[in-house]
Amino acid sequence: MSRDRHRARAARLAAREAERDRRRRRSRRQAPWRRVRRRLRAGLRAPARRLGRRRPDIGRRPLRQRAGIAALFVAVQGAVWLLTPSWALRWLALLVGLLALPAAVVLVLDRRVR
């Protein structure tokens, strides 16, 4: 009985050593690709998120400035709607106004040093 246990143990140890060798060979074979994958993943990682709530820039402006921006936008759109007979041009003016408003506000009212 002792011989059988000894043979079984030797077989287990041999199988374990063969598996360990196979893993070492595979690890050596994949090592160069590991570096490449690590570099690629480092470039794809998402940037660190800021803590806190992010607000649009218009919310940080004084109340009078925000009211002036809104009043001017509504006045310009009202004039366009009164003076333009075509519905397509009215909607186009509204769309262009909505898209251009943030850029115009930053260009005209921005207080940062350029």
Residue pairs with C-beta under 8 A, 6 or more apart in sequence:
57 102
57 105
57 106
58 66
58 69
58 102
58 105
61 69
61 109
65 109
69 101
69 105
69 109
73 97
73 101
76 97
77 93
77 94
77 97
80 89
80 90
80 93
80 94
80 97
81 90
81 93
84 90
84 93
